[in-house]
Amino acid sequence: MADSQALDRIIPRPLRVAPADGAFVIASDTLIVATDEESKSRAQQLADALAPATGWKPRVSIGPAPTIDCITLRIDPYMSELGDEGYRAMITPRRIDLVARRSAGLFWAVQTIRQLLPVEIFSTTKVNTTWSIPCGEIDDVPRFGWRGLMLDCCRHFMPIEFVRKFIDVLSLHKLNVFHWHLTEDQGWRIEIRKYPKLTEVGAWRAETLTGHSRDAKQSPQFDGQRHGGFYTQAEVRELVKFAAERNVTIVPEIEMPGHAQAAIAAYPELGNTNEPQQVWTRWGVNPNILNVEESTIRFMQDVLDEVTELFPSKYVHLGGDEAPKEQWKASSRAQARIRALGLKNEDELQSWFMRRMGEHLGARGRRWIGWDEILEGGLTPGATVMSWRGEKGGVAAARAGHDVVMAPNDTVYFDHYQSEDKSKEPLAIGGVSPIEKGYAYEPIPADLNDREARFVLGAQGQIWTEYIPTPAHAECMAYPRACALSEALWSPKPATPPRDFATFRLRLDLHLKRLGLLNVNYRPLS
């Protein structure tokens, strides 16, 4: 009799699962075959994933496969129905066939095979058990192309080893975008060789605010501990390669014109006041923003040149959010720029500034994306909007024919509390975003028609780290909420919304055991 429950172990849930009788047993003599050169790296990844817990590493070959006792991986460019990331898994008692149109699909197929095995396959040490996979057929294609998580490494620096682990766990859930927030008021985290002070000065702050910022307005308290760090270009290159091997694109974020005090502390000529600044030690919206001099524009374009040389991603995130305009209003040079350009106000001046950066990226074959404030002075051609203040900005952008990534703070901000009982939660920035809410999230707003909905690329979760000082804390805030979001972004839209959280919870109970074996500090379910 077909074991339908055994096949129902997978997060995110596949498009179609057809259980069948029996199971395929992986043994020490099981052969993994890449039937073409392009499949070789994915076959090797599967062998590597099986080795720690089984105690052996299956042999990998390239070429024709035997008829039995093997796992085959194959690229078929004519299977257009699978798209660029879909796959088909055919599992019989004597053979497993994994086929995809692109290499990315085979990587996701490997993640599915890992989840179909006993949970102990995620152990880092040998386990004595029968390594069986239930028979059946799986057709799987993601609903959205942008399925992401953002990690802020500026408010609190995260070691490169943790960032690697973060990407590895992200990819297990078939999430394919790692949005890396790299510059802020509180720290500049990426080496720029032309401007070494960005990390010599800008990567370090004297101390950090303790407690919640709303409680510190009258008498702020600080920890007195120097904090900082940055990623070398060599580390970035290695991380980009590591992510690409897992079908994850790293989208770097270089904030401008606001959230720039660390850069201004390093190079005061970038600011508006001619006053020396320190890397900021508080949280919130900072009044210090970049000026609009040509020298500053060239400076930031130089930064983007090094960033695009490091990151091959199609998109570069330019921020654009929370940029107070008081300094521009008080600046005679900024006001002269507004008049010379025939602009109406400072919001249009920001749009002009961002357009200059976007054009610079465009000349290098890249596109830019920014938070939804970039709508306020008029959206520049080619800009993609990341809608964080709810979905209103995303709706406006889609209706205007611009691509959109949904990131609403009331739903997918994973720095928010995870339950209403905040007394049982670690200190958080505020808001409540329980796992049930993220699981039910529908990235396409109901008031978009079919044509407009096509501009919604997908969505992502955000982990801002003002109140998340350690990697373990970041994992606790990310998981299991990211598990739920992965299904909202990969799996088909349910015929009768919302999604069935009860059945997801059953799969999640098993999945959390996997995360435990991977040493992920997930938040236990109540």
Sequence and secondary structure as in RCSB ss.txt:
>XXXX:A:sequence
MADSQALDRIIPRPLRVAPADGAFVIASDTLIVATDEESKSRAQQLADALAPATGWKPRVSIGPAPTIDCITLRI
DPYMSELGDEGYRAMITPRRIDLVARRSAGLFWAVQTIRQLLPVEIFSTTKVNTTWSIPCGEIDDVPRFGWRGLM
LDCCRHFMPIEFVRKFIDVLSLHKLNVFHWHLTEDQGWRIEIRKYPKLTEVGAWRAETLTGHSRDAKQSPQFDGQ
RHGGFYTQAEVRELVKFAAERNVTIVPEIEMPGHAQAAIAAYPELGNTNEPQQVWTRWGVNPNILNVEESTIRFM
QDVLDEVTELFPSKYVHLGGDEAPKEQWKASSRAQARIRALGLKNEDELQSWFMRRMGEHLGARGRRWIGWDEIL
EGGLTPGATVMSWRGEKGGVAAARAGHDVVMAPNDTVYFDHYQSEDKSKEPLAIGGVSPIEKGYAYEPIPADLND
REARFVLGAQGQIWTEYIPTPAHAECMAYPRACALSEALWSPKPATPPRDFATFRLRLDLHLKRLGLLNVNYRPL
S
>XXXX:A:secstr
   HHHHTT SS  SEEEEEEEEEEE TT EEEESSGGGHHHHHHHHHHHHHHHSS  EEEES   SSSEEEEEE
 TT GGGTTT EEEEEETTEEEEEESSHHHHHHHHHHHHHHS GGGG SS   S EEEEEEEEEE  S SEEEEE
EE SSS   HHHHHHHHHHHHHTT  EEEEE EETTEE B  TT THHHHTTTEES  B S GGG SSS  B   
 EE  B HHHHHHHHHHHHHTT EEEEEEEESSS HHHHHH GGGSSS        S S  S      HHHHHHH
HHHHHHHHHH   SEEEEE  S   HHHHH HHHHHHHHHHT SSHHHHHHHHHHHHHHHHHTTT EEEEEGGGG
TT   TT EEEE SSSHHHHHHHHTT  EEE  TTTSBTTSBSSS GGGS   SS B  HHHHHT  SS TTS H
HHHTTEEEEEEEE  TT  SHHHHHHHHTTHHHHHHHHHHS   SSSS  HHHHHHHHHHHHHHHHHTT      
 
